[in-house]
C-alpha cells in the first residue's frame, strides 16, 4: 500500500508508469463459457479460481505482448511459486521421516484437487483406549494449517441454484404448460400452517427421567453414529446427574432434552427388499409415527424453552442448534431446520474468533469444535442444494483443519469391572458405544465429509452456470471432468475400511451405515452424469461415435442407480426429506429418458415411478411441498403415457 502522502497527489500522477494493453483474446475455458477473460498469464482469474488448466491459443511462453508491469508481476509470482515448491519438498521430506504411514494420493488433475487417505499418527491420551485412526485426510500443500486455507475455500464454495427442482423442470423436454411454484413458497405455506397449530409453549410440563437411559441409548445408536458432535463421557455424566436430580433450567438440561427428543423420534434401521414391500396407499407417515412424534415433542418443547439461557456462542449452544436442526429434519420441517443450522454456522464462526482467549480450552473441546464445524457446514450444504437459502458465510470461513480429529476416548471394555461406573452407566457403555461401534461411527463420519468435499468440487465446476451451457462446453473438457470425478469416487470407495465397506452395485443393505454411504456415492454419480443426459436429450446434432461411446454406458449406470434408489421409504431419519426430493428428481429424469427414447418404458420403469409417487404420498401429510412435486411428477407421467398410447410419439 502506498503512503498517505502519495495517495493525495493529483489524479494524473496516479496514471500507470507503463502503457497498458487490452486483452486481445480469451482462454479456451472463458471462450467456451462466453464470458470476459481477464487475460492474466499464465492462468486467468477464473481458471485460477476453479483450479482448471488455463490454455491460450498462443504458446504459454510467449509474453511478447505483455507490458513491463505485467512482466514484473509474473517474475514475482514465479519467485513465490518457487518458494512454495521448496516448502512442499521440505514438507514431503519431513513427513516421510516422521510419518511411517503411507499417503495414497488420488492421481487427479485439476480442477479437482487430490484427496489422500492415511492413518492417524496422533497418539491417544494416556490411560484411554486408542482412538480409531482417521479414514481420510487431505494432504496440505504447505507446512502449516493456515497456509492450507486457500484449498479449503476452493473446496467449500459452490453455487446451488442449478441443483434445485425448478431447474430440472425447466428442461425443454418436459414442455410444462404451467408455471412452477418455487419450493420455498410451499415450505413457507407449510410453516404458516404449522405455526397456527403449534402448542402453547407457556405450559410447563417437566418430562420424566425414568426412560432417560433408553432415550440416550436410542440417540447414540440411531443419531450420534452419523453425527458424532457430543462427547460421550460428558453425555454419560450429564445423564447420571439428571437421573438423580431431574431436569433443571440450565444448559446441561437443555442439551440432554435435545438428546432425548431425538432418541424418542428415531428408531433402529430395518429394511425389506424393494419387491417384497407392499405399499399401503392409505398409510401415512403421520399416522404410523404419531405416538413417537408426540413423545418427542414433549422433550423438544422443553429444550426450546431453555435454549435462550445457554451461554451465547459456546460449544453447548452450537451443539443445541445442530441437534435442534437435526430434530426438525426428522420431523420434516426443513425451513426451520435451516434456520437452526444457519445459527450454528454463524455461532461457529464467532466462537472460533474468540477461541484463543478461552482459558478452559481442552483437547476434548478441540475435537468437538472440529466436529461441530464440519457437521454445521455439511448440514447447510445439504439444505442449500435443494432450497435457495442464503449462505451463512461458513463456506468462506478459513477453518484450519481439513478433517476433524477423532474422539479422544472410546469405550474401554475394562471399564465394565470398574467401581467408578454404576450399573446403568455400564449398560449404556456396553450397549451403545463399544469400540467397534465408535470406530464405525467415526469412519462413516469422515467418509461423509470426504464425499461432501468431492461433491462440492464437482458442483463448483459442472454447475457454476445454467444447465443450457452444458451444450456449449467442449466435449473433451466435459469428459475430462467426469472422468476425474469417477476416479476420485472409485479410489475413495476402494479405500473404505472393512467395517463400512459395501459393494457399489449391491441392492438392499440391512446395515444403515453401508446403505446410506452407498446412496451418497450413487447421488454423486447421478449428479456427475446429469450433464451427459441433458446433452443426449437436447443436443441439436446427433452424437458422434466418440460421444456416444462415452455417454451411453454412463447413462445406463445412472438409470440403474435411479431405478434402484427407492428403498426403505418408511424409515424416518435425518435425511428422509432430502431422500424424497432426490427420488422426485430421479423420477423426473427417468421420464425425461423415456420421453427422449434414451430409456425404454418397461415394467421396472413403471414400478419405480409408482413407488416414487407412493413415497411422496406417504410423507406429504408432514411436508406439503412433497404434495406439490408429487402432482408435477404425476402430470409428467400422465403426459408420457398418453403420448405412448397415441402411437409412441413422445417428442
Phi, psi and omega in degrees: 000141182282152175298158183300322182299322180287326181292342183268003180288167181298155185300325182290342177281349181267001179295145182300146181288340182243143178293132180269149177241143179285151176292130184259351180205158179253158176288170184295323180294311180294325179295321178293325180278349182059044177238161181290135178255134180281355172065018177292134180249148003276355179224129182289170185299317182293314180296324177295320183294321182266353175082015181269163180283127183265124185235124172254155181295328175282162180293147184292343181268359181271103180247024185295332181273001184277143175280164183301323181296317180295321178296322179294319178297318179298320178301316180294320178296320177297323178294318178297316180300320178296319178297319179296317179298323177296315178298320179298318180297320178294320179298315179298319180296315181294318183293328180292337179273316187273341185239109183282342181284129179289149176252122182259111182267142172290124180281069184250138174280164173296154015270358182267109184293150183290147171249142180240157183239128182205145174291161180281147175252002180289136179274142181289162177294149182295132179089352181254155175295144181301133178288153178295141180291146177299141180284318188224137174220149181265129179288121181285149178273006181210181189275345182233159180295321183293331177287350180272359190295331181292327177291318179300314182299317179295324183290322192266342181279130174199146176282162182231344188302323185281000180262344190288160182304321183300327180291321177298316184288346178275358178300137182302333183300332185279328177052048182289131183271010182226164180274135180279127175287126180305141181305319185296332177293319177297321179292321178296320177297319179296319179293325177296318177295320181295318182296325180290340180253009186293155180288163176277109183285355178281346179283128179259123179214098182294127179293154178288153177257358185296330182255017187297317182298319180292325179290320176296319178301313179297319179299313184295321183281327189252339184239308184299328183298334179255348179220073186282070185257005178245152174272124187297320182296318178294320179297319179297316180294321179296318180298316179297320180294318182289324176300323181281321188247353180084170177287137179238179178266072179214173185289332176298316179291324178300314180295317182292326178294323174297319178299316181293322178299317179289323176297326181285326185271342182269162181212159179297152182281129174220150185215157172228149177303152185305315185286341182267357184266109181282129181271121175261106187293342180272347182283148176227155179297322181295319179291321182286337186241016187301317182296314180295321180295316179295321179296318182288329180300324180300314180289319182293322179298315180291327177294317181297324179297323185274350184298331182288343182263357179286143180305132184290139176057034176257167177300321181296319179297317179296318177300317180296318178299314182295314179296323176297316178297319179296318178299317181294329174290324175301323183264016171064044176235071189294327183291318177288327176297319177302319179301318180292318177295322178299315178297322178296318180296315179295316180296324177302312183297319179291320179299316182295330180288335180254004187299319185297343180266000180281121181279338184258020182291134182232172177296326177297317178297321179299313179295319180295318183295324178295315181293323178294319179301309185290326178292316178297318180298309183290331177294319177294320179300317182298314182290318182292342177287347180238322182251134180282070179263152179289146180285156179276343186101352182292335179292340178259358184286127185275073180281134191287332186269122181289329176218149179288153176277153183290162176302145184282343183227128169240173185295128175256118186296341176290344179295341180299328182264005182278141178282354181285344185249138175284165178302323179295319180294319179296324178300312183291327177295314184289320188279334191244323189234054169294162183299326181292320179292320179296318178297316180299317179299315184291319178297318178299314185298315180291323177295320178298319178295318179298319178294323177297320179295314179299315182296317180297320179294318179298316180296320181301327183270314187272339186240024180282345178230177183296156181303328183298333182290347176300329180291334182267350182287131177306129187297327178297322179293318180296317180297324178296316180296314181297318180295323178297315179296317179301318181295316179298316180295319180297315180289324176299316179294320183292338182260007176291140183289158184301329183301329183235016181291142178219159175273128189301320185261005177290144184245122172089078175268141174277345179271119185297318182299313179296319182294318181292318179296317178300318179298323178296315177300314181300318181297321179292319175301315182296320177296322181293324183272350182301318176301327179294320178295318180299316180295317181298327182276316194253359180296133181290335181250146176299149179294137176280179186298319180295314179297317180298318181295328181278318188281317189303308181296331180285325174293323176300317178294318179299312180293326177299314178295320180296319184285351181236018183266344188272075182240157170052047192285347181263000180278123180273128179206180182303324186258016183302311182297318177299315183298320182294319178293325175295323178293324176299315178298319177303312181299317180296317182287328174298315179292328174296321177295321178294314184296328180267005180066025174270348182217130180288146177272094182238187183298317177301321178294313181300314181296322181294316178296319177300316182293318179300317180296319179292325176300312180295323178295323181296321186263349189292345176293341179257341181214103188294341177297333179291328176294322180296313181288329175298317180299320179294315180297321178296322178297313181298318181295317178298319180297317180295316181294321178297319179294322177295320179293336180275010176109020175081017177277098188265325182228000000 
